Amino acid sequence: MAAFNIPSYTGINPVQPIPQPQVTNTYAWVQGEASAKAYPVAPGNTVLLMDSEAPVLYMKSTDMNGRPLPMETRYLVSREEFDRIQNGATFEAPSLDNYVTKEELNNYISEAEKKFVIRKKGGADNGKSSV
């Protein structure tokens, strides 16, 4: 009788790993919200989209099947300020009532220095503070 070399069968098939798509986070510049919505994103990826026309960031993602997820919108300024920028409003100049001129500041500093020197010498104010 002839001997046959029959490989033994264990009942377990060799499992090959399923390749997973590589997830990458990138960023890109877009022009407006319509451009952000139309920006293509690979399946399983997230892209940060920065608007070149307004202070807005969009976060666009897709699931592993390539279906887009709801796009997140972040305003870099308050919503009211964003609306003002979109409507072409100009910024108001700050009030100068709370500021001093260089001359006024120098006068205040020299007066403070004089008071400090007099107090240090034990002069006219006898160590009492007038401030």
C-alpha positions as CSV (number, residue, x, y, z in Angstrom):
1,M,0.0,0.0,0.0
2,A,1.3,3.4,-1.0
3,A,1.6,6.2,1.6
4,F,-0.1,9.4,0.8
5,N,1.0,12.7,2.2
6,I,-2.2,14.4,3.1
7,P,-1.9,17.7,4.9
8,S,-3.7,17.8,8.2
9,Y,-6.7,20.0,8.3
10,T,-7.3,21.9,11.6
11,G,-10.6,23.5,10.6
12,I,-9.2,27.0,10.9
13,N,-8.8,29.1,7.9
14,P,-5.8,31.5,7.9
15,V,-7.2,35.0,8.7
16,Q,-5.9,37.8,6.6
17,P,-6.0,41.3,8.2
18,I,-8.5,43.7,6.6
19,P,-6.7,46.9,5.5
20,Q,-8.1,49.9,7.3
21,P,-8.1,53.3,5.6
22,Q,-5.5,55.6,7.0
23,V,-7.2,58.5,8.9
24,T,-5.5,61.8,8.4
25,N,-6.4,65.2,9.7
26,T,-5.5,68.0,7.3
27,Y,-6.5,71.6,6.7
28,A,-7.2,73.6,3.6
29,W,-8.3,77.1,2.6
30,V,-11.8,77.6,1.0
31,Q,-13.7,80.6,-0.3
32,G,-17.0,80.8,1.6
33,E,-19.4,78.3,3.0
34,A,-20.5,76.9,-0.4
35,S,-16.9,76.1,-1.2
36,A,-16.5,74.3,2.2
37,K,-19.7,72.2,1.6
38,A,-18.4,71.2,-1.9
39,Y,-14.9,70.3,-0.6
40,P,-14.2,66.6,-1.2
41,V,-13.2,64.5,1.8
42,A,-11.9,61.0,1.6
43,P,-13.8,58.2,3.5
44,G,-12.9,58.2,7.2
45,N,-11.2,61.5,7.2
46,T,-11.7,64.9,8.8
47,V,-10.5,68.2,7.2
48,L,-10.3,71.6,8.8
49,L,-11.4,74.2,6.3
50,M,-10.4,77.8,6.8
51,D,-12.4,80.5,5.1
52,S,-10.3,83.0,3.3
53,E,-13.2,85.5,3.1
54,A,-14.4,85.5,6.7
55,P,-13.2,84.7,10.2
56,V,-14.8,81.2,10.1
57,L,-13.5,77.6,10.4
58,Y,-15.4,74.6,9.1
59,M,-14.8,71.0,10.2
60,K,-15.9,68.5,7.6
61,S,-15.8,64.8,8.2
62,T,-16.9,61.6,6.5
63,D,-17.6,58.2,8.0
64,M,-15.8,55.0,6.8
65,N,-18.3,54.5,4.0
66,G,-17.6,58.1,2.6
67,R,-21.0,59.5,3.8
68,P,-20.5,63.1,5.0
69,L,-21.2,63.9,8.6
70,P,-22.8,67.2,9.7
71,M,-20.3,70.0,9.1
72,E,-19.3,72.0,12.2
73,T,-18.9,75.8,11.9
74,R,-16.8,77.9,14.3
75,Y,-16.8,81.7,14.2
76,L,-13.5,83.2,15.3
77,V,-15.4,86.3,16.4
78,S,-18.8,86.7,18.0
79,R,-21.8,86.0,15.7
80,E,-22.9,89.7,16.0
81,E,-19.4,90.8,15.0
82,F,-19.4,88.4,12.1
83,D,-22.7,89.7,10.8
84,R,-21.3,93.3,11.0
85,I,-18.2,92.2,9.0
86,Q,-20.4,90.4,6.4
87,N,-22.6,93.5,6.0
88,G,-19.5,95.7,5.4
89,A,-19.8,97.7,8.6
90,T,-16.6,99.5,9.7
91,F,-15.1,99.3,13.1
92,E,-15.6,102.2,15.5
93,A,-12.6,104.1,16.7
94,P,-12.0,103.7,20.4
95,S,-12.7,106.6,22.7
96,L,-9.7,108.5,23.7
97,D,-11.2,109.6,27.0
98,N,-9.4,106.9,29.0
99,Y,-6.0,107.6,27.6
100,V,-3.4,110.2,28.6
101,T,-0.8,112.0,26.4
102,K,2.9,111.4,26.8
103,E,3.3,114.8,28.3
104,E,0.6,114.1,31.0
105,L,2.2,110.8,31.8
106,N,5.7,112.3,32.1
107,N,4.3,115.0,34.4
108,Y,2.6,112.4,36.6
109,I,5.8,110.3,36.8
110,S,8.0,113.3,37.7
111,E,5.5,114.3,40.5
112,A,5.5,110.7,41.8
113,E,9.3,110.6,41.8
114,K,9.4,114.0,43.7
115,K,7.0,112.6,46.4
116,F,9.0,109.4,46.7
117,V,12.3,111.4,47.2
118,I,10.7,113.7,49.8
119,R,9.2,110.7,51.7
120,K,12.5,108.8,51.5
121,K,14.3,111.7,53.1
122,G,11.7,112.1,55.7
123,G,10.7,115.5,54.4
124,A,7.6,117.6,54.3
125,D,4.9,114.9,54.4
126,N,6.4,113.1,57.5
127,G,5.9,109.7,55.9
128,K,2.2,110.2,55.3
129,S,0.9,109.3,51.9
130,S,-1.2,111.7,50.0
131,V,-2.3,109.1,47.5
